[in-house]
Structure formats: C-alpha cells, structure tokens
C-alpha cells in the first residue's frame, strides 16, 4: 500500500516542479524517478512556464564624464514563455534488471531585451539556446533494499547570442583616415552555434525500505562537452578594422562548451497512514559553463553554481487519487550580479500537484508559482551593474500521462 503511495506522490510532484528556472538555463531537472515505477511503464509529459521578468537601466557614471548617464529605459518580457516535452519508457527485463529510456530538455534559454540599442544599456541583447537529452539507463536490484543504476546520455544543442546596447558599445571616435565614426566595443556582435551532439554518463544508487515507503537515491551526471561549429559576426571596429560604425565582418571557427556536471539527491518516507514526506537537493556546477568564441576572446556567460532544495508532503485520499504540496528554494549566490543572458538570481516557489490512477492509466498535473529574487545584470571587467530586475515571478503548469503495461 505504501509503496504505491510513494510512486504516486513522486508522479504528482514532478509536473509541478520540473521547470527549474524561469529566464534561467536549468529546466528539466534530470529526473530518474521512472526507474522506481512498479512494473513496465511509459509516460509523456508537457510543462509550460510563463515568466514575468521586467527591469530598468541603472544610472551610469563613465570614467571622465562630468555627468551621470540615466537612459530611463525599461525592459519588459525579457524572458519569454517556454514549454518542455518529456517522455520515459521503463521495462523490467527480469526481477533484478530494468532498462529505461528518458528524454527531456535539460537546459534552454529564450532571452530578449527590447528597446533601442542606441538609447539603453542592453536593448537588443538576446540569447536563444535549444537542447534535448536522451538517457539510456540500466538498473540492477541487488536485494529488497539496495539498487544501483547507470547509463549513457546523448545531448543535442544549438544556440544564438547577440550583444547590443550602450553597455557593450564603448566610446565612438572619428576615424582620421575616413572621417567616419568608429564604435569601439562589442555592440552589434552576434554568434551562432550550429547543432552538435555530445555524450556523457550518469551513475546512481538507491536505498529503500518498502515497508515504510522510504527511499534515498543519489544520481551523478557527468559534464558533456560540445564542439560547436561557430559563426561570429563582429563590428569592424571591434575586429580592429577601420570602417564605419555599421559595418561588420564574419568569421568561422569551433567553440568548446561544457554542459555542467550535476548531482541530484532525493529522499522520501512514510510519516503516517497514506502520508508521505519528501525532500530533494540538486547541485549544478554552472561556474564551469563557459562560452568563449575565438574572435570575441572572452566569456559570454558567467554563472554561479546553484543548489535547489525541495521539501514537501503527499497524501493519498483513496486508492485512485493523491495530492501533494512542496516548497522549493534556490539561493542566488554571493551577490545580486548576474549575466544579462540569464537574468535571474534564485527563487522561492510553491508547487501543488494531483494524480489520478484508473486501472493502468495515471494522469498527473501540477502548478508552481515562483517568486524570483532580485537580479542585477552586469558587464565589463571589473563588473559594472547595468540594470536591475525586481518583484518578478513565474508560473509553471505541467501535465503527465502514464501507462502501466
């Protein structure tokens, strides 16, 4: 009885908590709960996130300028809505061995600062990143209490980044040879990363007490290195070629980017009849996620490592229906400074979910409301605060259809 409650509670909460960050990069959370479903099982899921990420330019005091520059520019809908589609298939080969295939969008970005690049710090800056990962996993059950699992992962990704606005523009000088204005800086820079497939692995272990619905499982995900075919479009002035401020040149090369390693820890236990408590921790080494195209010569994104915590409870009302509630928290790092390409800085969220099972079919759904922490996009070395985002939020909804066979 309690074993089924455990599986149902996990199913309930996945839909409500899958979209890890609105406006950030981590999305799917790399969940492997399907490995612990009873018997053969298949599922498909869809999660949608609607973020509200708005902000405004901060006044600037450029060195040597007698006045403070205050553009008064405001940004709305910087992070666009996004949806993720996932699927899973688990098959028991025998009592000791199970195989699973899992697919999902682990990471992604859809960021665009609106406005006039000539009259605001970041207008026209954008980041689009697409990713889809497949994991083929084998699980070995040693006995009633212990199991181990591991497998291979394939990750397909591509993306586009553009830098625009006064924060990237630098001063405008007169070229003495052509008497044309030359803009020094990276404003107008654009880079396109072609499709690439990288490979990695995951390993994990679990301890279970079926009599009290207790389970602790720990999963490690290796980094995955991509070698993207890269096309950079640069302002001539940035490339060191005298020409007008509106001319560009292109260059092709390869760029190595590491999708970061991560660790997931999940725990659950029965605490009363039909009642389950659960908790989780996800750590991602974002500080090793570097994007440094050859011509630009510097990192496009600087991120802090992240740790996301989950704490919740699930209750089964009858053999078919269960519901859950969970609180999530992610620390924003040592300060409010963030990359303009990922303008969020942690969150606190409340997630509610429900699940209904009819014979071999299980339908789950959930909703999550996240309060996004204050974030200050910065550029330059040393860091210079360019804008401020505060009082923002995001709503995520999800649905999952499962089938036991």
C-alpha positions in Angstrom: 0.0 0.0 0.0 2.7 2.5 1.0 4.9 1.5 -2.0 2.2 2.6 -4.4 1.7 5.8 -2.5 5.4 6.6 -2.9 5.3 6.2 -6.6 2.1 8.2 -6.9 3.5 11.1 -4.8 6.6 11.3 -6.9 4.4 11.4 -10.0 2.3 14.2 -8.6 5.2 16.5 -7.8 7.3 16.1 -11.0 4.8 18.0 -13.1 4.6 20.9 -10.6 8.4 21.3 -10.1 10.0 20.3 -13.4 10.7 23.8 -14.8 13.5 24.7 -12.5 14.2 28.3 -13.5 12.2 30.9 -15.5 14.5 33.0 -17.5 17.5 30.9 -16.4 19.0 27.9 -18.1 18.2 24.8 -16.0 14.8 23.5 -17.0 14.0 19.8 -16.7 16.0 18.8 -13.6 17.2 15.5 -15.0 14.7 13.3 -13.1 15.1 9.5 -12.9 12.1 8.6 -10.8 10.7 6.4 -13.6 13.3 3.8 -12.6 11.3 3.2 -9.4 7.9 2.7 -11.0 6.3 -0.7 -10.4 6.4 -3.0 -13.5 6.6 -1.9 -17.1 5.7 1.8 -17.6 5.6 4.5 -20.2 4.9 8.3 -19.9 4.8 11.5 -21.8 4.8 15.0 -20.2 4.5 18.7 -21.0 5.5 21.6 -18.9 4.9 25.3 -19.7 6.4 28.3 -17.9 5.2 31.9 -18.2 7.7 34.2 -16.6 7.4 37.9 -15.8 11.0 39.3 -15.9 11.0 43.1 -16.0 13.5 45.8 -15.0 15.1 49.1 -15.9 18.5 50.6 -16.6 20.7 51.8 -13.8 22.4 55.3 -14.0 25.9 55.1 -15.3 29.0 57.3 -14.4 31.5 56.6 -17.2 35.1 57.5 -16.2 36.0 61.0 -17.2 32.4 62.0 -18.0 31.2 65.1 -16.0 27.6 63.9 -15.9 25.8 60.7 -15.0 24.0 59.0 -17.8 20.5 57.9 -17.0 18.7 56.5 -20.0 15.4 55.8 -18.2 15.0 52.7 -20.3 12.7 49.9 -19.0 12.6 46.3 -20.0 9.5 44.0 -20.1 9.1 40.4 -21.0 12.8 39.8 -21.2 12.3 36.1 -20.5 9.9 34.6 -23.0 7.4 31.8 -22.3 8.7 28.3 -22.9 7.5 24.7 -22.9 9.3 21.4 -22.5 8.2 18.0 -23.7 9.5 14.9 -21.9 9.0 11.2 -22.2 10.1 8.0 -20.5 9.9 4.2 -21.0 10.8 1.6 -18.4 10.9 -2.2 -19.0 11.7 -4.9 -16.4 13.9 -7.5 -18.1 13.6 -9.7 -15.0 13.3 -9.3 -11.2 16.8 -7.9 -11.0 17.3 -5.8 -14.1 15.3 -2.9 -15.6 16.0 -0.7 -18.6 14.8 2.9 -19.1 14.9 5.5 -21.9 14.3 9.1 -20.8 14.1 12.2 -23.0 13.8 15.9 -22.0 15.1 19.4 -22.4 17.6 19.8 -19.6 18.7 23.3 -20.5 17.5 26.2 -22.6 17.2 30.0 -22.9 14.9 32.5 -24.7 16.0 36.0 -23.6 15.5 39.3 -25.5 15.9 42.8 -24.2 13.5 45.1 -26.1 14.1 48.8 -26.9 16.6 50.9 -28.8 20.3 49.8 -28.5 21.4 53.3 -29.0 19.4 54.6 -26.1 19.6 51.9 -23.4 22.2 49.6 -21.8 21.1 46.2 -23.0 18.4 46.7 -25.7 18.8 44.1 -28.5 20.8 41.7 -26.4 19.4 38.2 -26.8 20.1 34.5 -26.1 18.5 31.5 -27.7 19.6 28.1 -26.6 17.9 24.8 -27.5 18.8 21.4 -26.0 17.4 17.9 -25.9 18.9 15.0 -24.0 18.3 11.2 -24.2 19.4 8.9 -21.4 19.6 5.1 -21.7 19.8 3.6 -18.2 20.1 0.2 -16.7 19.1 -0.5 -13.1 20.3 -3.5 -11.1 18.4 -4.6 -8.0 20.8 -6.3 -5.6 18.1 -7.0 -3.0 15.0 -5.5 -1.4 17.0 -2.6 0.0 19.8 -1.8 -2.5 20.0 -1.0 -6.2 22.4 0.7 -8.5 21.9 2.2 -11.9 23.9 3.9 -14.7 23.8 4.7 -18.3 24.8 6.8 -21.3 23.5 10.3 -22.2 23.3 12.0 -25.6 22.8 15.7 -25.7 21.9 17.7 -28.8 22.2 21.5 -28.6 22.5 24.8 -30.6 22.1 28.5 -29.9 22.4 32.1 -30.9 23.7 35.0 -28.8 23.7 38.8 -29.7 25.2 41.6 -27.7 23.7 45.1 -28.1 23.2 48.3 -26.2 25.3 51.0 -24.6 26.7 48.5 -22.1 28.6 46.8 -24.9 29.2 49.8 -27.2 32.2 51.7 -25.8 33.1 55.2 -27.0 32.5 56.4 -30.5 35.6 58.0 -32.1 36.3 59.7 -35.5 38.5 57.6 -37.9 41.1 60.1 -39.2 41.5 58.1 -42.4 37.9 58.0 -43.4 36.3 60.7 -41.2 33.7 58.1 -40.3 32.6 57.4 -36.7 34.0 54.2 -35.3 32.3 52.5 -32.5 34.7 50.7 -30.2 33.2 47.7 -28.4 31.1 44.6 -28.9 27.7 46.1 -29.5 26.4 44.6 -32.7 28.2 41.3 -32.0 26.4 38.1 -32.9 27.4 34.4 -32.7 25.6 31.3 -34.0 26.3 27.8 -32.7 25.4 25.0 -35.0 23.8 21.7 -33.9 26.1 19.4 -32.0 25.7 16.2 -30.2 27.8 15.5 -27.1 27.9 12.4 -24.9 28.2 11.7 -21.2 27.0 9.4 -18.5 25.1 9.1 -15.2 25.5 6.8 -12.3 23.5 6.4 -9.1 22.4 4.2 -6.2 19.3 3.8 -4.0 18.5 2.5 -0.6 14.8 1.5 0.0 12.6 0.3 2.9 9.3 -0.7 1.1 7.5 -1.3 4.5 7.7 2.4 5.3 7.9 3.8 1.7 11.4 5.0 2.4 13.8 5.7 -0.4 17.1 7.6 -0.7 18.7 7.8 -4.2 21.7 9.8 -5.3 22.4 10.4 -9.0 25.6 11.9 -10.6 25.5 13.4 -14.1 28.8 13.9 -15.9 29.6 17.0 -17.9 29.0 16.8 -21.6 31.4 18.6 -23.9 30.1 20.1 -27.2 32.2 21.3 -30.1 30.0 23.8 -31.9 30.6 25.0 -35.4 30.6 28.7 -34.8 29.9 31.7 -36.9 30.7 35.1 -35.4 29.5 38.4 -36.8 31.5 41.3 -35.5 31.5 45.1 -35.9 34.6 46.1 -37.9 35.8 48.4 -35.2 35.7 45.6 -32.7 37.7 43.4 -35.1 40.3 46.1 -35.4 39.5 47.0 -39.0 38.9 50.8 -39.7 35.5 51.3 -41.2 32.1 52.8 -40.4 30.3 52.0 -37.2 27.7 50.0 -39.0 29.9 47.6 -41.0 30.5 44.0 -39.9 32.7 41.1 -40.7 32.2 37.3 -40.2 34.5 34.5 -39.0 34.0 30.8 -38.6 35.6 28.5 -36.0 34.8 25.9 -33.4 33.8 26.6 -29.8 34.0 24.0 -27.0 31.3 24.4 -24.3 30.7 22.1 -21.3 27.2 21.3 -20.2 27.9 21.1 -16.4 28.1 18.2 -14.1 25.3 17.8 -11.6 24.2 15.8 -8.5 20.6 15.0 -7.6 19.7 13.7 -4.1 16.1 12.6 -3.5 14.5 11.3 -0.2 11.1 10.2 0.8 9.5 8.3 3.7 6.0 7.5 5.0 5.2 9.5 8.1 1.6 8.5 8.7 -1.0 6.3 7.1 -1.4 7.4 3.5 1.0 10.3 4.1 4.5 10.7 2.6 7.1 13.3 3.2 9.8 14.0 0.5 12.8 16.2 0.0 15.3 16.9 -2.7 18.6 18.7 -3.5 20.0 19.5 -6.9 23.5 20.9 -7.3 24.8 22.1 -10.7 28.3 23.3 -11.4 27.4 26.3 -13.5 30.7 28.1 -12.8 32.3 25.7 -15.3 29.8 26.6 -18.0 31.9 28.8 -20.3 31.2 30.1 -23.8 34.3 31.8 -25.3 34.2 32.1 -29.1 37.5 32.6 -30.8 37.1 36.1 -32.2 35.4 37.6 -29.2 38.1 36.2 -27.0 36.2 36.4 -23.7 33.4 34.5 -21.9 29.9 35.4 -22.9 28.2 34.0 -19.8 29.4 33.9 -16.2 27.2 31.9 -13.8 27.4 30.8 -10.2 27.0 27.2 -9.1 23.4 26.6 -8.0 21.8 24.4 -5.3 18.0 23.9 -5.4 16.1 22.5 -2.4 12.7 20.8 -2.3 10.6 19.9 0.7 7.0 18.6 0.5 4.3 16.2 1.6 1.9 14.0 -0.3 -1.4 12.5 0.8 -3.5 9.7 -0.7 -7.2 10.3 -0.3 -8.2 7.0 -1.8 -6.7 4.2 -3.9 -7.0 6.3 -7.1 -6.4 9.9 -6.0 -3.5 11.6 -4.4 -2.3 15.2 -4.0 0.9 17.0 -2.9 2.4 20.3 -1.9 6.0 21.4 -1.9 8.2 24.4 -1.3 11.3 25.0 -3.4 14.2 27.3 -2.7 17.3 28.2 -4.8 20.0 30.5 -3.4 21.1 33.3 -5.8 24.8 33.2 -5.0 27.1 35.6 -3.2 25.6 38.8 -4.7 22.8 40.1 -7.0 25.1 40.4 -10.0 24.1 38.1 -12.9 24.8 37.6 -16.6 22.5 39.6 -18.9 21.9 36.4 -20.8 20.5 34.7 -17.7 18.8 37.5 -15.7 17.5 35.6 -12.7 19.2 35.1 -9.3 17.4 32.2 -7.4 13.8 31.9 -6.4 11.3 30.6 -3.8 8.4 28.6 -5.1 5.2 26.8 -4.0 4.1 23.8 -6.0 0.8 21.9 -5.9 0.1 18.7 -7.7 -2.5 15.9 -8.0 -2.7 12.5 -9.6 -5.5 10.1 -10.6 -5.0 6.5 -11.5 -7.6 4.4 -13.3 -6.6 0.8 -13.7 -3.4 1.0 -15.9 -3.6 4.7 -16.7 -2.2 7.5 -14.5 -2.9 11.2 -15.1 -0.9 13.8 -13.2 -0.9 17.6 -13.2 0.6 20.4 -11.2 1.1 24.1 -10.9 4.0 26.1 -9.4 4.3 29.8 -8.5 7.8 31.2 -8.2 9.0 34.4 -6.6 12.1 35.4 -8.5 14.9 37.0 -6.4 16.3 40.4 -7.3 18.9 40.4 -10.1 21.4 42.9 -11.4 22.7 42.2 -14.9 26.4 43.3 -15.3 29.0 43.6 -18.0 32.7 44.6 -18.1 35.8 43.8 -16.1 35.5 44.8 -13.3 31.8 44.2 -13.1 29.6 47.1 -13.8 25.9 46.9 -12.9 23.8 47.9 -15.9 20.2 47.2 -15.0 18.0 45.9 -12.2 15.2 43.3 -12.1 13.0 43.1 -9.0 9.5 42.0 -8.0 9.3 39.3 -10.7 7.6 35.9 -10.8 6.9 32.9 -12.9 4.0 30.4 -13.2 4.6 26.9 -14.4 2.0 24.3 -15.2 2.5 20.7 -16.2 0.6 17.5 -17.2 1.8 13.9 -17.5 0.1 10.8 -18.8 1.4 7.4 -17.7 0.6 3.9 -18.7 1.4 0.6 -16.9 1.7 -2.5 -19.0 
